[in-house]
Amino acid sequence: MSFSKQFAEKNNYYHIYSVTKYNKESIHNDSDIIFDYFSENVHSIPVEWTGYENNPEDLIYKISGLNELYDAFHKAQKNSNWKASVQKFESNLFANLNELSNLIRTNKYEQKPFNAFKLNERGHVRLIKSLHISDRVVQRTVCDNILTPYLNKYLIYDNGASQKNKGIDFCRKRLSVHLQKYIRKHETDGYILLCDFRKFFDNINHEKLLEIFIKYIKDEKAINFIKKLIDTFKIDVSYLSESEREEAVNQVFNSLEYEKID
């Protein structure tokens, strides 16, 4: 079911919303006609045409589809629809999604600056980088339509991180299974190692990550788009000397400390 039909059925008190297909011959004056569901006014939003074909095998076309972006929005706004930025985006939802689609397909999409703030959690100060809702929508559609379908089958079964139908209950059951196996073999002579990746997005090797993506995702435009998203977490080391840069590569990089540097 198309997102416009879903929206109309779920919100039958709104005006019917319609977006013309991305077929150049069917669009009047090379524009999409979007009906504002809060009024009877009709908005005309220009569409720029590029080399992206109307091809379901084109991953850029896939992630920028209006149905995919619509689904991504509703997943991205979950538990945060009380925020003003989310409500503002949703108040003109279809026009905003259409704009995102055009930006992605014309290779003009740029992520907005992070909203950075400090959070004191259990006695530890953490630097949090929050994404704008529009960027969360983009990352969600990339995850749902590229990363998950292409990489999921290569993950170990016990990986429950953001996996569909693998929530806390799944992880508890798998932990119980492994504990029972261990106890049957070694009784109670053992230990549990609890660990976490500190400053994960600050420290991850982007080149190695992209090598993995390139191995399984055979779409150059999609890889370039994913690289653009990954590089938003890239650390600026231009102010470091060569020896300082090498030292930073070989140790934990604390963004909370380095942000103090002018």
C-alpha positions as CSV (number, residue, x, y, z in Angstrom):
1,M,0.0,0.0,0.0
2,S,1.4,3.4,-0.9
3,F,2.2,5.9,1.8
4,S,-0.4,8.4,0.6
5,K,-3.2,5.7,0.8
6,Q,-1.9,4.6,4.3
7,F,-2.0,8.2,5.5
8,A,-5.5,8.9,4.0
9,E,-6.9,5.7,5.6
10,K,-5.3,6.4,9.0
11,N,-6.3,10.0,9.0
12,N,-9.6,10.2,7.2
13,Y,-10.3,13.7,8.4
14,Y,-7.4,15.0,6.3
15,H,-7.6,15.9,2.6
16,I,-6.4,13.1,0.3
17,Y,-2.7,13.5,-0.3
18,S,-1.2,12.6,-3.7
19,V,2.3,12.7,-5.2
20,T,2.7,12.0,-8.9
21,K,5.1,9.3,-9.9
22,Y,8.6,10.0,-10.9
23,N,7.8,9.7,-14.6
24,K,8.9,12.8,-16.5
25,E,6.2,12.4,-19.2
26,S,3.4,12.4,-16.6
27,I,4.5,15.5,-14.7
28,H,3.1,18.8,-15.7
29,N,5.9,21.4,-16.2
30,D,8.5,19.1,-14.7
31,S,7.2,19.4,-11.2
32,D,5.5,17.2,-8.6
33,I,2.1,18.3,-7.5
34,I,1.6,17.9,-3.8
35,F,-1.7,18.5,-2.1
36,D,-1.3,20.0,1.3
37,Y,-3.4,17.9,3.7
38,F,-4.0,20.9,6.0
39,S,-5.6,23.0,3.3
40,E,-6.9,22.9,-0.3
41,N,-3.9,24.7,-1.6
42,V,-1.7,22.9,-4.1
43,H,2.1,23.3,-4.0
44,S,4.3,22.8,-6.9
45,I,7.8,21.5,-6.1
46,P,10.4,21.4,-8.9
47,V,12.1,18.1,-9.6
48,E,15.7,18.1,-11.0
49,W,16.4,15.2,-13.3
50,T,19.7,13.3,-13.1
51,G,21.2,10.1,-14.3
52,Y,19.3,8.1,-11.7
53,E,16.9,5.9,-13.6
54,N,13.5,4.8,-12.4
55,N,15.0,1.4,-11.7
56,P,14.1,-0.7,-8.7
57,E,17.6,-2.2,-8.8
58,D,19.1,1.3,-8.2
59,L,19.8,1.5,-4.5
60,I,19.8,5.3,-4.5
61,Y,16.4,5.2,-6.2
62,K,15.3,2.7,-3.6
63,I,16.3,4.6,-0.4
64,S,14.9,7.8,-1.8
65,G,11.5,6.4,-2.7
66,L,8.6,8.3,-1.1
67,N,7.1,5.1,0.3
68,E,10.5,4.2,1.9
69,L,11.0,7.7,3.3
70,Y,7.5,7.7,4.7
71,D,8.1,4.4,6.5
72,A,11.5,5.6,7.7
73,F,10.0,8.8,9.2
74,H,7.5,6.9,11.3
75,K,10.2,4.6,12.6
76,A,12.6,7.5,13.2
77,Q,10.1,9.6,15.1
78,K,9.1,6.8,17.5
79,N,9.4,8.0,21.1
80,S,10.5,11.5,20.0
81,N,7.3,12.8,18.4
82,W,6.9,15.1,21.4
83,K,9.9,17.2,20.2
84,A,9.2,20.5,18.4
85,S,11.6,19.7,15.6
86,V,9.8,16.5,14.8
87,Q,6.3,18.1,15.0
88,K,7.5,20.9,12.7
89,F,8.8,18.4,10.2
90,E,5.6,16.4,10.3
91,S,3.4,19.4,9.9
92,N,4.6,19.6,6.3
93,L,5.6,16.0,6.1
94,F,5.1,15.1,2.4
95,A,6.7,18.2,1.1
96,N,9.7,17.6,3.4
97,L,10.0,14.0,2.3
98,N,9.7,15.0,-1.4
99,E,12.5,17.5,-0.8
100,L,14.7,14.8,0.8
101,S,14.0,12.5,-2.1
102,N,15.1,15.1,-4.6
103,L,18.3,16.0,-2.6
104,I,19.3,12.3,-2.5
105,R,18.6,11.6,-6.1
106,T,20.4,14.7,-7.3
107,N,23.4,14.0,-5.1
108,K,22.9,17.3,-3.2
109,Y,22.0,15.9,0.2
110,E,24.1,17.2,3.1
111,Q,23.6,16.3,6.7
112,K,22.7,19.1,9.0
113,P,25.2,20.0,11.9
114,F,24.9,17.8,15.0
115,N,23.1,19.2,18.1
116,A,25.9,18.4,20.6
117,F,25.3,18.5,24.4
118,K,26.7,16.9,27.5
119,L,24.9,14.3,29.6
120,N,25.8,13.2,33.1
121,E,25.0,9.5,33.3
122,R,25.8,7.5,36.4
123,G,28.6,9.9,37.3
124,H,30.1,9.9,33.9
125,V,29.9,12.9,31.5
126,R,29.1,11.9,28.0
127,L,29.1,14.1,24.8
128,I,25.9,13.3,22.9
129,K,25.6,14.2,19.2
130,S,21.9,14.4,18.2
131,L,20.7,14.2,14.6
132,H,18.0,16.4,13.1
133,I,14.8,14.4,12.3
134,S,15.4,14.7,8.5
135,D,18.8,13.1,8.9
136,R,17.4,10.4,11.1
137,V,14.9,9.6,8.3
138,V,17.8,9.3,5.8
139,Q,19.8,7.1,8.0
140,R,16.8,4.9,8.7
141,T,16.0,4.4,5.1
142,V,19.6,3.5,4.4
143,C,19.6,0.9,7.2
144,D,16.2,-0.6,6.2
145,N,16.8,-0.7,2.5
146,I,20.6,-1.3,2.1
147,L,22.5,-2.3,5.2
148,T,20.0,-4.7,6.7
149,P,19.0,-6.7,3.6
150,Y,22.6,-6.8,2.3
151,L,24.5,-7.5,5.5
152,N,22.1,-9.2,7.9
153,K,22.7,-12.7,6.6
154,Y,26.4,-12.3,7.4
155,L,25.9,-11.5,11.1
156,I,26.1,-14.2,13.7
157,Y,22.8,-15.5,15.0
158,D,23.4,-14.2,18.5
159,N,23.7,-10.6,17.3
160,G,20.6,-8.9,18.7
161,A,21.7,-5.3,18.2
162,S,18.9,-3.5,16.4
163,Q,17.8,-6.7,14.8
164,K,14.1,-7.3,14.0
165,N,12.5,-9.9,16.3
166,K,15.7,-9.9,18.4
167,G,14.9,-7.8,21.4
168,I,15.9,-8.1,25.1
169,D,14.0,-11.4,25.6
170,F,15.9,-13.0,22.7
171,C,19.3,-11.9,24.2
172,R,18.3,-13.2,27.6
173,K,17.3,-16.6,26.1
174,R,20.6,-16.8,24.2
175,L,22.6,-15.9,27.3
176,S,20.8,-18.7,29.2
177,V,21.5,-21.2,26.4
178,H,25.3,-20.4,26.5
179,L,25.4,-20.4,30.3
180,Q,23.8,-23.9,30.4
181,K,26.2,-25.2,27.8
182,Y,29.2,-23.8,29.7
183,I,28.0,-25.1,33.1
184,R,27.4,-28.6,31.8
185,K,31.0,-28.7,30.5
186,H,32.9,-26.6,33.1
187,E,30.4,-26.5,36.0
188,T,30.8,-23.1,37.8
189,D,34.5,-22.6,37.2
190,G,34.4,-19.6,34.9
191,Y,33.6,-15.9,34.6
192,I,31.6,-13.4,32.5
193,L,33.4,-10.6,30.7
194,L,31.4,-7.4,30.3
195,C,32.8,-5.0,27.8
196,D,31.7,-2.0,25.7
197,F,33.2,0.0,22.8
198,R,34.3,3.3,24.2
199,K,33.8,6.3,21.9
200,F,32.8,3.9,19.2
201,F,32.0,6.5,16.5
202,D,35.1,8.5,17.3
203,N,37.4,5.5,17.1
204,I,36.1,3.2,14.4
205,N,38.3,2.8,11.4
206,H,36.1,4.1,8.5
207,E,38.3,2.6,5.8
208,K,38.0,-0.9,7.2
209,L,34.3,-0.5,7.6
210,L,33.9,0.6,4.0
211,E,36.0,-2.3,2.8
212,I,33.4,-4.6,4.4
213,F,30.5,-2.7,2.8
214,I,32.1,-2.8,-0.6
215,K,32.6,-6.5,-0.3
216,Y,28.8,-7.1,0.0
217,I,27.2,-4.0,-1.6
218,K,28.0,-3.8,-5.3
219,D,26.6,-0.4,-6.0
220,E,29.1,2.4,-6.3
221,K,26.6,5.3,-5.9
222,A,25.2,3.6,-2.7
223,I,28.7,3.1,-1.3
224,N,29.6,6.7,-1.9
225,F,26.4,7.8,-0.2
226,I,27.1,5.6,2.8
227,K,30.6,6.9,3.0
228,K,29.2,10.4,3.2
229,L,27.1,9.4,6.1
230,I,29.9,7.6,7.9
231,D,32.3,10.6,7.4
232,T,30.0,12.8,9.4
233,F,31.6,11.1,12.4
234,K,35.1,11.6,11.1
235,I,37.5,13.2,13.5
236,D,39.3,16.4,12.4
237,V,43.0,15.8,13.1
238,S,44.3,18.5,10.8
239,Y,45.6,20.5,13.8
240,L,47.8,17.5,14.9
241,S,51.4,16.9,14.0
242,E,52.2,13.6,12.3
243,S,53.4,12.0,15.5
244,E,50.4,13.2,17.4
245,R,48.1,11.8,14.7
246,E,49.8,8.4,14.9
247,E,49.4,8.4,18.6
248,A,45.7,9.3,18.3
249,V,45.2,6.4,15.9
250,N,46.7,3.9,18.4
251,Q,44.8,5.0,21.5
252,V,41.3,5.9,22.6
253,F,40.3,9.3,21.2
254,N,38.2,11.2,23.8
255,S,36.0,13.7,21.9
256,L,35.0,15.3,25.2
257,E,38.6,16.3,25.9
258,Y,39.4,17.4,22.3
259,E,36.3,19.5,22.0
260,K,37.9,21.9,24.5
261,I,40.6,22.8,21.8
262,D,39.9,26.0,19.9
